[in-house]
Amino acid sequence: MKREQQNRVSHFLERGAIWMCVLLSFAAITSCRRPFPTAPDREAIAATVTAFHDALAKGDGASAMSLLATDAQIVESGHRQTREEYEGEHLGADIEFAKAVPSTRGAMIVRQEGAVAWATSTGRSSGNFQGKPVDSENAELIVLSKQDERWQIRAIHWSSHSHRAGEK
């Protein structure tokens, strides 16, 4: 009798485990988000973001500033700057940093709703800046708007932290 009970319990547990796997699989499948559709102007939006970074790396402040809307806001390290404040206070340091420290950016994700778009990316900067070693992981959010068939940067948010050993 005891052996028969053990077989029933074992059979019940096996069936329960199978049903649990089925339910979890179903839940995983049905909870997956649908992928966002590709932004209609993805290439132009990404080109604007890339042109901004390229201008900084080449030391071309005028080109970088031409991509910022007149009311652009730059947010970094808990501080916010207007376009004018950025140009007068931080642009030079960003150019100096971009020229001195090699940075790699991961894939850029671009989303668009009509004439508004946002691009996000992460990356890593490693090198030396002003005599100090730099090894940081970076995140970026850029908000853009389309005016007169041209995409302009309306806001930039940058954040970073030191790279931790053992992370990729």
Summary of the structure (lengths in Angstrom):
residues: 168
radius of gyration: 24.8
end to end distance: 57.8
largest distance: 88.1
contacts: 411
relative contact order: 0.14
helix: 42%
strand: 38%
